[in-house]
Amino acid sequence: MHKRNNPIGVFDSGVGGLTVVRALMERLPHENIIYFGDTARVPYGVKSVETIRQFTGEIVDFLLAQNVKMLNIACKTMAAVASDVVKERAGHLPVLDVIEAGAKAAVDASVSKTIGVIATPTTINSNAYARRIASLDASIRVFSQPCPLFVPLVEEGWLDHPVTRLTTQEYLKPVLAEQVDTLVLGCTHYPLLKPLLQEVAGDKVTLVDSAVTTASQTAHLLRELALANPGDHPTPPVYRYVVTDVPLRFTTIGERFLGRSLGRVEVV
């Protein structure tokens, strides 16, 4: 039986998965967390499926050696093409991924059964969201829109810049023309654009933030499996951040994503 105070392992190809960590910290304040960002080999979206699967396996092996009690795949690309690799290596450990969490939340939220998905071109081309949504409810229509400029704009910190506003209006135009009532933020960078996206989409559109839905499903799963940290220790939770390349840029962008100081960042 895995100890309740063992950490939750969260991993991503870079910095974006810290939005998932932030949501976990807010939802589960007693849990220890270890975050792994493969900053030396980011971006994953342009790599072959075989390479992504190999890298994913290496990250999972590292996290399992840290005695994690569950795994969260925060990277949409890994979730789309390598979730079976993660589950196979994790064995009996619970595994959650952001695509699954987002798809479930979107199906629950949509009344008109018309859902928009915005994500990176790789995630859109993988069709992972559309497939997961269809597996939950085949009658739902999904309209997908790749938004390649959002990641660099977010990393630049241009969250409410005129350029970002114009870009958002252009990207959302075709999706909103389909009268969607729910919009999935299909990239871990996008929650930082939530206020702007909501403003452009309008009040009638529900935004599904995969980071928040992943955190609530994590809470549910830990309760169900009796793995939740009861928080009866006086010591505060331990947060570890591990990267594969010089962490200076990671720290700068990471603190914006996390909304707090990162402290020490380890390099492996």
ZATIGU-211232 format. One line per 5 residues: number of its first residue (from 0); their letters; for each residue x, y, z of C-alpha. Coordinates in nm, 4 decimals, decimal comma, padded with zeros to 6 digits. Layout:
N
NUM> a> X Y Z ~ ...;
END
This chain:
268
0> mhkrn> 00,0000 00,0000 00,0000 ~ 00,1440 00,3354 -00,1004 ~ 00,1859 00,5795 00,1816 ~ -00,0594 00,8666 00,1869 ~ 00,2147 01,1229 00,2276;
5> npigv> 00,4018 01,0102 -00,0848 ~ 00,4030 01,2820 -00,3526 ~ 00,1808 01,3203 -00,6572 ~ 00,3959 01,3122 -00,9723 ~ 00,3066 01,5700 -01,2397;
10> fdsgv> 00,4993 01,5893 -01,5670 ~ 00,5082 01,7905 -01,8865 ~ 00,7405 01,8596 -02,1778 ~ 00,8189 02,2039 -02,0342 ~ 00,6711 02,4709 -01,8116;
15> ggltv> 00,2979 02,4602 -01,9009 ~ 00,2089 02,1809 -01,6596 ~ 00,2696 02,4178 -01,3693 ~ -00,0892 02,5393 -01,4242 ~ -00,1934 02,1855 -01,3211;
20> vralm> 00,0375 02,2049 -01,0166 ~ -00,1169 02,5395 -00,9198 ~ -00,4691 02,3935 -00,9409 ~ -00,3573 02,0914 -00,7325 ~ -00,2041 02,3184 -00,4650;
25> erlph> -00,5300 02,5125 -00,4387 ~ -00,7540 02,2052 -00,4359 ~ -00,5314 01,9742 -00,2283 ~ -00,3241 02,1936 00,0078 ~ -00,1874 01,8986 00,2102;
30> eniiy> -00,0438 01,6988 -00,0806 ~ 00,3272 01,6739 -00,1563 ~ 00,3996 01,7273 -00,5277 ~ 00,6953 01,6608 -00,7557 ~ 00,6890 01,8306 -01,0957;
35> fgdta> 00,9046 01,7181 -01,3882 ~ 00,9521 01,9485 -01,6895 ~ 01,1601 01,8144 -01,9792 ~ 01,2991 02,1600 -02,0612 ~ 01,6020 02,0280 -02,2543;
40> rvpyg> 01,3862 01,8481 -02,5117 ~ 01,0817 02,0761 -02,5375 ~ 00,8828 02,1167 -02,7643 ~ 00,7438 01,7653 -02,8013 ~ 00,4819 01,8634 -03,0593;
45> vksve> 00,7290 01,8534 -03,3486 ~ 00,8809 01,5145 -03,2584 ~ 00,7903 01,1704 -03,3908 ~ 00,5478 00,9505 -03,1966 ~ 00,8256 00,6964 -03,1265;
50> tirqf> 01,0494 00,9651 -02,9756 ~ 00,7697 01,1074 -02,7590 ~ 00,6876 00,7588 -02,6300 ~ 01,0525 00,6918 -02,5464 ~ 01,0951 01,0261 -02,3629;
55> tgeiv> 00,7681 00,9728 -02,1748 ~ 00,8848 00,6301 -02,0563 ~ 01,2110 00,7791 -01,9252 ~ 01,0242 01,0492 -01,7288 ~ 00,7830 00,7944 -01,5780;
60> dflla> 01,0740 00,5739 -01,4671 ~ 01,2355 00,8742 -01,2946 ~ 00,9140 00,9668 -01,1116 ~ 00,8465 00,6077 -01,0042 ~ 01,1947 00,6072 -00,8464;
65> qnvkm> 01,0797 00,9083 -00,6369 ~ 00,8031 00,6921 -00,4817 ~ 00,5085 00,8869 -00,6227 ~ 00,1608 00,7602 -00,5290 ~ -00,0054 00,8661 -00,8556;
70> lniac> 00,0854 01,0201 -01,1917 ~ -00,0671 01,3203 -01,3704 ~ 00,0157 01,3617 -01,7390 ~ 00,0014 01,7409 -01,7775 ~ 00,1296 01,7401 -02,1363;
75> ktmaa> -00,1412 01,7111 -02,4033 ~ 00,1043 01,5691 -02,6570 ~ 00,2162 01,2906 -02,4211 ~ -00,1445 01,2238 -02,3199 ~ -00,2453 01,2000 -02,6866;
80> vasdv> 00,0230 00,9555 -02,8026 ~ 00,1813 00,7907 -02,4961 ~ -00,0765 00,7456 -02,2181 ~ -00,0619 00,3651 -02,2681 ~ 00,3170 00,3772 -02,2037;
85> vkera> 00,2531 00,5619 -01,8760 ~ -00,0188 00,3203 -01,7596 ~ 00,1891 00,0169 -01,8484 ~ 00,4946 00,1377 -01,6524 ~ 00,2879 00,2722 -01,3614;
90> ghlpv> 00,1409 -00,0722 -01,2978 ~ -00,1013 -00,0468 -01,0040 ~ -00,0526 00,3315 -00,9569 ~ -00,3431 00,5574 -01,0613 ~ -00,2807 00,7670 -01,3753;
95> ldvie> -00,4764 01,0763 -01,4826 ~ -00,4313 01,2851 -01,7943 ~ -00,5468 01,6338 -01,8859 ~ -00,7235 01,5275 -02,2066 ~ -00,9425 01,2749 -02,0254;
100> agaka> -01,0231 01,5280 -01,7519 ~ -01,1056 01,8045 -02,0013 ~ -01,3190 01,5814 -02,2234 ~ -01,5306 01,4593 -01,9287 ~ -01,5824 01,8111 -01,7942;
105> avdas> -01,6808 01,9427 -02,1395 ~ -01,9382 01,6671 -02,1947 ~ -02,0875 01,7390 -01,8506 ~ -02,0984 02,1138 -01,9172 ~ -02,2431 02,1232 -02,2692;
110> vskti> -02,6211 02,1622 -02,2967 ~ -02,6443 02,2196 -02,6731 ~ -02,3987 01,9353 -02,7467 ~ -02,1699 02,1632 -02,9453 ~ -01,8180 02,1891 -02,8050;
115> gviat> -01,5215 02,3928 -02,9253 ~ -01,1634 02,2831 -02,8611 ~ -00,8657 02,5188 -02,8857 ~ -00,5178 02,3678 -02,8607 ~ -00,1756 02,3458 -03,0238;
120> pttin> -00,1689 02,2151 -03,3837 ~ -00,0214 01,8807 -03,2672 ~ -00,2999 01,8191 -03,0162 ~ -00,5671 01,9180 -03,2693 ~ -00,4114 01,6962 -03,5398;
125> snaya> -00,3977 01,4006 -03,3005 ~ -00,7783 01,4301 -03,2746 ~ -00,7428 01,3166 -02,9123 ~ -01,0094 01,5502 -02,7690 ~ -01,2643 01,4782 -03,0406;
130> rrias> -01,2110 01,1021 -02,9946 ~ -01,2403 01,1133 -02,6136 ~ -01,5528 01,3318 -02,6310 ~ -01,7107 01,1007 -02,8928 ~ -01,6358 00,7973 -02,6735;
135> ldasi> -01,8324 00,9641 -02,3904 ~ -02,1204 01,0939 -02,6060 ~ -02,1290 01,0221 -02,9789 ~ -02,4052 01,2794 -03,0410 ~ -02,1837 01,5761 -02,9521;
140> rvfsq> -02,0396 01,7876 -03,2334 ~ -01,6813 01,9055 -03,1798 ~ -01,5232 02,2036 -03,3565 ~ -01,1448 02,2226 -03,3215 ~ -00,9224 02,5254 -03,3740;
145> pcplf> -00,5408 02,5183 -03,3634 ~ -00,3924 02,8264 -03,1901 ~ -00,0152 02,8118 -03,2493 ~ 00,0546 03,1699 -03,1368 ~ -00,0925 03,1396 -02,7865;
150> vplve> 00,2027 02,9533 -02,6285 ~ 00,4702 03,2114 -02,7280 ~ 00,2370 03,4995 -02,6308 ~ 00,1765 03,3494 -02,2849 ~ 00,5484 03,2791 -02,2317;
155> egwld> 00,6193 03,6396 -02,3294 ~ 00,3766 03,7479 -02,0558 ~ 00,1482 03,9257 -02,3066 ~ -00,1706 03,8119 -02,1349 ~ -00,3735 04,1243 -02,2105;
160> hpvtr> -00,1701 04,2771 -02,4905 ~ -00,3454 04,4261 -02,7988 ~ -00,1662 04,1656 -03,0150 ~ -00,3006 03,8825 -02,7962 ~ -00,6509 04,0317 -02,8040;
165> lttqe> -00,6523 04,0484 -03,1857 ~ -00,5091 03,6963 -03,2103 ~ -00,7792 03,5646 -02,9738 ~ -01,0566 03,7281 -03,1762 ~ -00,9212 03,5732 -03,4981;
170> ylkpv> -00,8792 03,2237 -03,3499 ~ -01,2204 03,2151 -03,1802 ~ -01,4180 03,3567 -03,4747 ~ -01,4696 03,0234 -03,6622 ~ -01,5441 02,8311 -03,3402;
175> laeqv> -01,7967 03,0857 -03,2098 ~ -01,9645 03,0913 -03,5527 ~ -02,0661 02,7278 -03,4817 ~ -02,2640 02,8424 -03,1734 ~ -02,0621 02,6327 -02,9284;
180> dtlvl> -02,1750 02,6584 -02,5662 ~ -01,8559 02,5055 -02,4206 ~ -01,4914 02,5770 -02,5028 ~ -01,2102 02,3436 -02,3939 ~ -00,8777 02,5129 -02,3200;
185> gcthy> -00,6749 02,2293 -02,4674 ~ -00,3268 02,3452 -02,3673 ~ -00,1794 02,3972 -02,0211 ~ -00,0650 02,7493 -02,1191 ~ -00,4178 02,8683 -02,1980;
190> pllkp> -00,5580 02,9069 -01,8429 ~ -00,3442 03,2210 -01,8139 ~ -00,5542 03,3689 -02,0968 ~ -00,8843 03,2758 -01,9299 ~ -01,0083 03,6321 -01,8584;
195> llqev> -00,9413 03,7393 -02,2177 ~ -01,0870 03,4197 -02,3675 ~ -01,4038 03,4562 -02,1593 ~ -01,4399 03,8183 -02,2631 ~ -01,4072 03,7353 -02,6346;
200> agdkv> -01,6234 03,4193 -02,6149 ~ -01,8980 03,5876 -02,4098 ~ -02,0880 03,4860 -02,0965 ~ -02,2946 03,2178 -02,2700 ~ -01,9863 03,0045 -02,3367;
205> tlvds> -01,8504 02,7862 -02,0533 ~ -01,4715 02,7595 -02,0481 ~ -01,3312 02,4212 -01,9477 ~ -00,9914 02,4614 -01,7838 ~ -00,8216 02,1194 -01,7953;
210> avtta> -00,5929 02,2134 -01,5038 ~ -00,8890 02,2725 -01,2703 ~ -01,0742 01,9606 -01,3885 ~ -00,7572 01,7505 -01,3466 ~ -00,7213 01,8765 -00,9880;
215> sqtah> -01,0814 01,7925 -00,8987 ~ -01,0534 01,4440 -01,0542 ~ -00,7257 01,3910 -00,8663 ~ -00,9004 01,4802 -00,5394 ~ -01,1837 01,2387 -00,6194;
220> llrel> -00,9465 00,9540 -00,7116 ~ -00,7277 00,9957 -00,4029 ~ -01,0365 00,9871 -00,1794 ~ -01,1737 00,6825 -00,3600 ~ -00,8453 00,4898 -00,3281;
225> alanp> -00,7839 00,6077 00,0326 ~ -00,4583 00,7693 -00,0806 ~ -00,5355 01,1291 00,0194 ~ -00,2894 01,2896 00,2599 ~ -00,4910 01,3548 00,5782;
230> gdhpt> -00,2828 01,6661 00,6517 ~ -00,2479 01,5829 01,0191 ~ 00,1260 01,6678 01,0213 ~ 00,2348 02,0134 01,1351 ~ 00,4928 02,0254 00,8518;
235> ppvyr> 00,3942 02,2096 00,5316 ~ 00,3758 02,0117 00,2046 ~ 00,6941 01,9584 00,0041 ~ 00,7009 02,0839 -00,3558 ~ 00,9867 01,9694 -00,5796;
240> yvvtd> 01,0571 02,1002 -00,9304 ~ 01,2838 01,8967 -01,1571 ~ 01,3975 02,0034 -01,5059 ~ 01,6417 01,8696 -01,7654 ~ 01,8065 02,1991 -01,8622;
245> vplrf> 01,9306 02,5268 -01,7073 ~ 01,6347 02,6445 -01,4986 ~ 01,6692 03,0242 -01,5309 ~ 01,4025 03,0715 -01,7985 ~ 01,1945 02,7962 -01,6369;
250> ttige> 01,1999 02,9856 -01,3065 ~ 01,1022 03,3182 -01,4655 ~ 00,8067 03,1798 -01,6622 ~ 00,7245 02,9167 -01,3994 ~ 00,6610 03,1713 -01,1253;
255> rflgr> 00,4132 03,3490 -01,3533 ~ 00,2318 03,0186 -01,4148 ~ 00,2378 02,9167 -01,0505 ~ 00,1562 03,2551 -00,8978 ~ 00,4231 03,2015 -00,6329;
260> slgrv> 00,7974 03,1557 -00,5915 ~ 00,9443 02,8234 -00,7076 ~ 01,2341 02,8135 -00,4662 ~ 01,5045 02,5616 -00,5627 ~ 01,4824 02,3919 -00,9021;
265> evv> 01,6699 02,0628 -00,9496 ~ 01,8370 01,9670 -01,2778 ~ 01,8694 01,6006 -01,3814;
END
